[in-house]
Amino acid sequence: IIDGTNEAHRAWMSTTDIEMTSDGLSTNAIFGFVKNIRYLITNPNIPCDKLIITWDVKGGSKRRKELYPLYKSHRKHDIDDGRDFNDFLRQLDILKLMLSHLPITQLELKDYEGDDLIAAVCYFLDSDNKTIVSADKDFGQLINEKTSLYKRGMFAKDHKLITPTNFFQIEGKCKLPFNTILDYKVLNGDASDFIFGVDGVGDKTIEKMFDRYGTLLEALGQEDELKKDPKLKKIFGPITIKKEGIKESLEQLGVKTHLDLLTLNYQLMDLSLGLDTTILEYVGNELLKQPLYNASELKRMLAVYNFNSILEKFDNFVHPFVIGETPLRRFV
């Protein structure tokens, strides 16, 4: 189960030599993405017989933005070397069309994020062994005996297959007990989404608290004990976010204490809360469909966008997608 937008953006940003078509259009995100997923489905450490890719849509999560209008509001799209984010969006449209000619299930739904779609897929495939591919630590809350996370790092040596047995490696800064990544993020916040945590409560303090109490809920039940700790007692006090304007914005939403903040953060971060009727009906129906393989149309698109290196070895390249020994056997 691939976090498509995350993976495509990584391909777009990590390529220094920009592939170009004869019309001067860049194709680095497309080429990098296709090569990466081919590598993934032939990786013996993560066997694959069904491939699902989820995409974010313009506008993002309606539910989260209604709860917290500042959600992801700080993100800057253009990067330091001057590339235009619109170029990435243009490549995404082409990439999705190209992938539609391979036996791959693609999911995207207005007003929902790719994260929500992945959570819905895991809901339906609860009893199947599955691997989520993403650099996003949010998916740690979905890890269990049937679900692993292939956590992408900056370089191949940094990639990790996260399971219940090595779960603490998902963060790397502190050893987290199994099933506590959501509690950790609720306390710590998520800078990438502009979500703030309890000011002054850092990794070591959180690690010590989980080690003693097990979960955040169990810890909050020991209020008198927590208040004896000079850092943990902040959980029960007013919000003290120093970033300009944030405290005032949160207070307008009724978030005046750190306990209010934790409640909001759970609503924003708990992936199970996005599984409403709309997304479950959509994902359930899409998973029942069998995606089709169209070799002639795929070859046409590869030629249009000058992917000659793939065309020259076309049968070898598509083999893992359609008739590989392990990958995607269900579509033969």
SEDO-421399 format. One record per residue: residue in three letters; x, y, z of N, C-alpha, C, O in turn. Coordinates in steps of 0.02 Angstrom, whole numbers, plus 50000, padded with zeros to 5 digits. Atoms other than C-alpha are relative to their C-alpha. Last residue first. Layout:
BEGIN
ALAXYZXYZXYZXYZ...
END
This chain:
BEGIN
VAL499805004050058498794935149299499364997449966499404993949916PHE500234996850061498104948949412500204996049938500074998449882ARG500735000450007498164939249575499765002749933499195001349912ARG500225006350031500024936049555499254999949988499024996449943LEU500634999050036500444954249587499744993749966499494994049910PRO500414993950006502254951649637499364999149960499374996249906THR500354997949939502854934149686499565006049988498975005950007GLU500065006049959503414924849529499645001550066499234997550088GLY499435001749959503074940149422499884993950043499304992150055ILE499935007349997501714939849291500594997850042500874992450032VAL500555003950029500964957349285500074992450006499574989050014PHE500664997249989501924970449383499444995249979498894995550006PRO500205000449929503524960449401499305002650013498985000550061HIS500085006849976503584957749211499804999650074499334996050090VAL500695000949976503314975949166499894993150031499384992050063PHE500204994949951505174980049155499314998650029499224999250089ASN499655001149938505724963849072499775004850054499705003050112ASP500255006349970504404965248939500324998650067499994996550114PHE500704999449977504814983648907499774993650035499514993950091LYS500045006149960506704982448896499304999250029499214997450087GLU499515004850027506944995148756499984993350037500144988250007LEU500275003150061505345003948809500464994749972500234989549948ILE500515004949980506005006948984499734996449939499644990349940SER499645005249964507615015248923499524994650025499704988850030ASN499725004950047506585024748794500364994350035500354988650011PHE499725004949954505525033948921500284994149959500054988549963ASN499295001550012505325048348798500314995350052500894996050070TYR499604996549949503675055048864500734997850000501094998850049VAL500164992850000502665050748709500465003850047500675009450032ALA499694996950059503535033948693499895007549998500355011349982LEU499285000149989503115028648871500375003349942500875006849952MET499834994649954501335034248840500745000350014501035005750019ARG500114993650033501165023448685500205005850046500535010550024LYS499444998850046501955008548772499935006749965500425010349956LEU499424998549959500685009848913500615001649957500975006349970GLU500084993149979499275010848787500585002250045500795007950043SER499934995650058499874994948701499955007450021500335011549997ALA499304999350022500184985548863500075005149944500555009049944ASN500054997950070498454988448939500705001549974500945007249978TYR499344998750027498344979149105499925001549926499654997449889LEU499815003250063496674980149194500705002149978500945007449995PRO499694995550048496224983849375500274996349940500484990549946GLN499365002650022495064971249457500305004749949500045005349894LYS499864999650072493694979949554500684997049984501144997550024LEU500335005650034493204973949728500144999949925500054994849893LEU499605006149988494484985449810499704993949967500044988949956GLU499404999950042493635000449728500424993750009500724991249961ASN500195001350070491934996249804500614999649955500654995449911GLY500275006850005492614994849982499834998249928499984992649906VAL499435004650000493665010549960499754992849993500064988849957TYR499574999050058492165021049908500564994849997500644991449946GLU500365002350060490935013950034500445000649938500454996149896LEU500045007449998492195015650175499634997349940499824992149914ILE499355002950020492645033450126499974992450001500294989249959THR499794998050067490845039650125500644996449978500684993549924THR500365003950050490255029850277500255001449930500314996949889ASP500734999150002491575037250392499694996049943500054992549907LEU500335005650035493315030750427499245000750004498904997050038GLY500194997950068494165047350469499614994749962499434995849904LEU500554995349996494175044150657499785002549931499245005549925SER500635003649997495225028350634499405004749999498855002749981LEU500235001850067496695038850576499334996350000498974996549950ASP500235006949996496905046850747499684998149933499145000549916MET499495005050015497915062550708499764992850000500074988549967LEU499634998850062496705077150696500424994049978500504992849919GLN500494999550054495425071550825500345001049932500094998749881TYR500285006750013496815065850940499525000249941499534995749899ASN499485003850036497675082750920499774992849986499924990149932LEU499994997950070496075091850969500494995849959500344993749904THR500645002350030495905081751129499975001849926499784997649885LEU499935007250011497755084451170499364997149967499404992849924LEU499565001150058497535103151144500074992649985500064990649926ASP500404998350059496045103951263500414998549937500144995849888LEU500475005650006497125094951392499535001149941499364996349905HIS499665005450035498495107651357499554993849994499614990049946THR499555003949958497285121351405500354994649959500144993149903LYS499684995549953496415135151308500494996550046500944999750073VAL499445003949973495795126551151500415004750045500815008750021GLY500195002849935494085134351123500554995850031500444992450081LEU500325006550013494385137150937499784996750065499514991250063GLN500614998550036494735155650970499614993749983499004993849973GLU500494997949950495995149751100499335001849967498805000849997LEU500265005949966496905140250964499465001950051498964998450058SER500425003750048497085155850857499694993950032499114992350021GLU500634996450009497695166051006499534996349953498934996049964LYS500385000649937499015153151052499325003449993498815000750014ILE500295006749996499565152150870499584999250063499034996550060GLY500695000550023499795170850841499674993250010499064992750004GLU500444994250005501675171150857499324998449971499264995549917LYS500024997750070502475154650903499465005349992498895004550015LYS499674993550009502685153851092499955002749929500035008749919ILE499655000050065501445140051130500275007049986499905011949988THR499454995149995501035140651317500405000349935501005001349936ILE499535000650056499365131651327500505005750003500345011350020PRO500204996550061498605132451501500514999149945501104997949958GLY500024992849998499025119151631499785003149935499614999549888PHE500634997949968498645100751656499935007650004499465010250034ILE500575002950036499955094451534499345002650026498865003249989LYS500224995250051501195106551612499404997549960499015001449933LYS500564996149971501255094951763499755005249950499195007749957LEU500645003250016502295083251654499415003950029498855003350003LYS500164999650071503795094951657499304997349985498915000549949PRO500024993050022503975098751843499845000949926499585006149906ASP499454999150048503495080751889499965007149972499445009049945LYS499384999749961502415080452046500615000949956501145003049979LYS499894993149979500915084851939500625000850044500845006450056LEU499704996250055501055067951853500165007250022500665010149999GLU499315002250009500765058852018500355004149946500925006249954ASP499614997849942499205068852061500734998149993501175002050011GLU499874992850001498525066651885500445002350058500915006150048GLN499574999249941498685047751881500215007450006500805009050010GLY500385002249942497225044851763500395000550065500114999650119LEU500444994549980498145055351636499564998250060499335002550096ALA499604995049965499495041851632499565005750025499655008150081GLU499855002649934498245028251590500415005050041500325005650101LEU500635000249961497575038651446500124997550071499865000450119LEU500164993249979499335042451385499385000150043499355003650094THR500324995950051499795024151380499865006950028499905008050088GLY500255004150056500925011951475499715004149943499965003749887TYR500745000550000501075020951642499714996049941499144993949945ARG500315000849934502915019651691499264998449997499014994350035ASP499685005749967503785016551525499664998650067499604992950088PHE500285006150029502555028151439500284993850035499924988950046MET500715000449982503005042251559499694993649973499334990250009LYS500045001849929504885039351543499274999050022499124994450060GLU499765006949993504785039451354499944997650072499724991950084ILE500545004350025503735055351357500194992650007499784988650028THR500554999749951505015064051468499434995549979499144992050021LYS499805003949941506435058051357499475000050054499364995050087ASP499975007250011505565063851199500164996050062499834991150077GLY499615002750055505085081351255500034992450000499684989150038VAL500015007249988503735089551362500334996649940500024995949887GLY499555002049946504205107951363500014992650017500434990450055ASP499364996549997502725114151261500414997850061500164997950117VAL499944996949934501345101251246500715003050006501204999350006GLY500045004449943501155097951060500055003950065500015010050066PHE499564998549944500775108850910499884995250058499314993150071ILE500365002249940500055103550742500495000550059501054998050056PHE500144994049960500725113150592499564998450060499125002350079ASP500724998450009500595097550482499795006250038499195007950039SER500145000350072502485095450457499275001649985499115003949930ALA499824993650032502775101650636499815000049926499645005249899ASP499725001850065501825086850709500145006449961499685009449933GLY500204996050057501365087650893500324997549935500674992549935ASN499434996750030502345079951035499825004749943500215009249925LEU499624996149951500945074651150500525004549967500645010149990VAL500484995549969499755069051012500355004550051500195010450055LYS500094994450045501245061950918499495005050028499565011050017TYR499384996150006501755050951064499895006249958500085011749978ASP499944996249937499975045151099500625004649997500595010450018LEU500524994850002499805040250915500045004350063500015010450059ILE499794994750046501495031350918499475005549996499655011449991THR500004993549967501005021551075500195005749953500275011449976ASN500654996749998500445004951002499995006750036499475008750062PHE500465001650054502064995551041499325003450013499085003750069PRO500355006549994503145004251170499524999149941499295004049911LEU500724999849987504165018951105499724993050007499854988749966LYS500275006750007506045019451123499275000150020499095000850078CYS500145003349936506585037451098499674993349986499374992349934LYS499764995749946507365047650959499884996950069500264998150115GLY499274999550000507255034650822500285004250056500865003550075GLU499854993149983505415037450787500755001250001501005006049973ILE500394995650042504955021750694500155007350014500125011549970GLN499594996850051506375012250772499625004949957499925008649918PHE499694993949974505335008950928500415003649947500535009649954PHE500434994250006504254996750830500345006550021500225011749992ASN499494994650000505594983650811499675006849996499945011549966THR499415001949961504524968650862500545005450000500955005650047PRO500094999449927502854976050810500634998650040500725001350095THR500495005049978503524978150632499895001050075500235005150105ILE500214999549931504474992150545499444995150015498934995149980LEU500645003549998505404988150383499794999650074500094995950112LYS500105005049948506755001350379499314996849993498825000249979HIS500675003050002507495012050240499954994750055500434991050068ASP500414997549946509045021850295499294997150000498914998250047LYS499765002949938510275011950189499575002150060499604998950113ALA500225006949995509225016350037500214996750066499844992750094PHE499625004450043509505034950068499774992850011499444991350061MET499704995850052508405048850137500374995849949500354997149889GLY499514995249977507355036250231500275004149943500065003349886ARG499514997650048505755027150185500465005150032500235009850065LYS499884993049987504825017750320500585002449957501155000049964TYR499354999350031504175001150255500155007550001499945011249957LEU499864993650033502774999750380500704999949972501194999250009SER499334997249990502084982750430500045006849965499635008449923THR499854993950036500294976550452500695002750018500835004050077LYS500155000950071499704959150500500235005949957500225005549895GLU499715006350023500454957950675499894998849925500264994949895ASN500195005549956500084976350703500304993649971500734993949927ILE499585006049996500594993150631499714994950049499524996750105LEU500345005550034499165005350597500404993450004500154988249984GLN500605001949960499725018250727499624994249967499184991349999GLY499805004449946501445018450644499404997750041499424992350071PHE500255006850013500595025750492500234995050053500014989350052ASP500705000649978500845043150563499744992949992499314990750031LYS500035004049938502735040650542499284999250026499164995150070ASP500434996849950502625046750361499924995550062499674989950056ALA499534997049951504095040850255499625003050058499935005650105SER500024992849991502905029150164500555002350046500834998350085VAL499374997050022502615011350104499945007650005499565010749967ILE500104993050020501255002050198500685002949983501165002050021THR499464995349985501514983250201499825006849973499655007549914LYS499944994150043500144970150208500565004550025500745004450083ASN499344997149989499754952950276500105005649951499975004849891ASP499475001350050497884950550258500665002950024500685008150057SER499725006749989496644949050403500554998349952500844992949956ASP499775001049931496254967750415500354993350010500834992950048LEU499525005550007496134970150228500294998150068500884996350073PHE500305005350040494544980750241500464993849994500214988249990TYR500635002249969495164991350385499704994149962499504989249992CYS499815004549945496924992150313499394997450037499404991750061VAL499765006350030496194999350153500184995050054500004989250050ALA500595003750022495225012150256500194993449967499864988349977ALA500335002849940496795017550349499394996049980499254990850011ILE499595005649978497685019450181499694996850062499684990650068LEU500125005650046496255030150117500404993850020500154988250016ASP500665002849984496335041250270499854994049956499564989149979ASP499955003549936498195043950246499354996650019499354990950042GLY499755006850013497915048050062500074996050064499984989950064GLU499285000650014496895062850120500184992849985499814988150000TYR499645004849958495015065250106500744999849980500915001149922ASP500084998349929493935079650044500344995250048500264995850108LYS500074992949981493845072549867499845000750074499434997050101LEU500694998249984494355054249853499985007250025500355009050071GLU500014993049980495895045949780499285002350007498855000249968LEU500554997249961496295027549760500115007450013500655009550034GLN499854993249979497345018449630499385002950035498825002150011THR500584996549974497274999449612500225006950025500655007450068ILE499894996849936498704993249502499345003450021499015006649980PRO500485003049954498654981149356500095002450072500294998750116LEU499705005749966499584993349241499494997150049499035000750069HIS499935005250051498725004949116500384993950027500494989149991SER500665003050012498085016149257500024994549948499554990649942LEU500095005749955499905018849307499324996649990499244990850007MET499555005450020500165029849154499904993850043499884988250016LEU500265002850062498625040249193500434994149976500184989049954LYS500605003849984499175042649373499704996749938499474991049940LEU499815006249965500915047649317499394995750015499414989750004ILE499735004750050500275060349191500154993350032500004988050003ASP500555001850044499205069049322500224994949948499864990149934LEU500445004649964500635068549448499434997749955499264991749954GLN499725006850006501825076249321499564994950035499504989250012ARG500095002250069500715091549307500254993049990499934988949957LEU500715001750008500625093049497499864997649929499464993049919PHE500135006449965502525092249508499284997849990499154992049976ASP499685005150041502725105849375499884993150032499754988349997ASN500495001750052501455116349471500284994749952499914990849923PHE500425005549976502665115449616499474998049950499254992249949ASP500704997949990503875126249516499584994050022499604988749989ARG500505003950037505715122449532499295002050021499165003650079GLY500434996150044506755136849599499494996049961499124999049922ASP499684999250065508215127349673499555003249948499725003649889ASP499454995250003507605130649850500305001049930500545006449915ILE499405001849963505925122249838500595004449979500545008449932ASP499404999350041504205128649789500624998550042500645000050102HIS499945005150052502775121149889500645000749959500964995649944LYS499764996550059502825130350054500154994849947500494989949959ARG499585003650048501765122650192500185004349940499755007749911HIS499344996850007501165134350329500424997149944500974999549931SER500054993450031499305130450320500675003249985500705008049947LYS499564999750058499515111850349500025006849966500205007349907TYR499725006450020498055112550473500375000549934500085002349883LEU499294999150012497815130750524500344993649975500944993649961PRO499874996550063495925129350503500745000949984500915002049926TYR499404996049986495825116250642500205003549935500585000649895LEU499805000349930494225106250659500545005050017500545008050072GLU500574997349962493525111750491500165000050075499965004650111LYS499984992850007495245109150415499415003450034499465009150056ARG499474997249959495325091550484500025007649996500155010950046ARG500145001049930493635086450414500525003350045500365006850093LYS500524995249980493925094050242499874999550075499805004650109SER500515002849956495545084350222499515005550023499705010050060GLY499835004049941496565090250074499394997750039498854996750011GLY500464998149946496005104249960500124996050063499964998350118LYS499984992849987496775096749804499485001750053498914999550050VAL500354995950050496825077849819500045007350020500175008950078ASP500334994249972498025066049908499655003849943499835003149885TRP499804993250019498375049649821499635005250042499055004350059THR500484994949980498335031249870500295006949984500905008049986ILE499684993549993499245017149780499465005150018498945005549984ILE500494994749991498744998849799500375006650011500835006950052LEU499694993449992499784984149737499455005450000499055005849954LYS500494994950018499214966149760500325006850016500605007850069ASP500425002950053500314950649764499415004549983498985002849943CYS500584996250024501774958249857499614996149949499894993749899PRO500365003550054503174950849962499355003649983499015006450027ILE500704997749996504084963950069499614996949942499455000349894ASN500184998849931505814957150111499285002350009499015002150064PRO500205006249968506024949549938499795000850073499464996550102ASN499615000749938506014966849859499774993850037499194993450057THR499545005650010505304964749684500454999050060500914994950059ILE500395006250008503754975149723500444994049983500204988449981LEU500365002149940504824988949797499654993349991499684989050035TYR499535002549951506054990349654499644997150061499824991950087ARG499775006450028504634992049530500504996850047500494990750058ILE500495005149982503885005149646500184993349969500014988049997ASN500025001649929505485015149641499494994650016499644990150055LYS499415004149983505725014449452499984997850074500144992150089VAL500105006550032503945020649423500584995350016500484989450032PHE500535003649965504155034749549499934992949972499904988150010GLY499765002249935505825040549480499494995950038499674990950070PHE499495005150010505205041049300500254997250067500314991250076ILE500325006050030503615050449344500514994349995500374988850018ALA500425003049948504465062849463499684993549974499624988650011ASN499605003449949505865066149337499584996650054499764991250077THR500345006449985504705069749190500354996250057500264990250064SER499625004549955505115087849148499594993950018498974994250022LEU500355001449939504285095748996500404995150043500664990150018GLY499724996249944505415103248862499634999150065499725003150111ASP500364993749994504375097748713500245004250059499975009550073SER499794995850057505645084248670499655006750001499895011549970THR500275002450063505335077348844500265004549944500585009649957MET500424995550039506475081248991499734996549938500054992049910GLU500175003150064507265071449133499525004649962499055007349992ILE500704999950019507905083249268499904996949931500144999549881ASP500004999750073509605078149335499284999549976498984994149979THR499634993950019509545082549520500035000949925500035006549900THR499675000650065508175070149564500345006649982500015011749974SER499345003249992507765069749750500394999649935500984997949936MET499514995949964506365082549748500704997049999501205000650002TRP499944993550031505265074549615500575004150031500955007449996ALA499675000950065505555056849675500135006749966500655007749936ARG499305001949986505155061649855500384999349934500955001649928HIS499674993849981503585070549793500734998750016501175002850000ALA499894996150061503055054749702500375006550016500805008649978GLU499485003250041503295044149858500165004149937500745004849919ASN499364999849964502315055749972500574997349958501105000449953THR499794993150003500915057949845500685000950034501115004650009GLY499794997750066500795039249820500265007149997500795008349968ASP500194993149989500765032849999500245003949938500795006649937ILE499514994750008500965015049937499685006950009499175008549979ILE500444994150000500005000050000500455006150000500795007550050
END
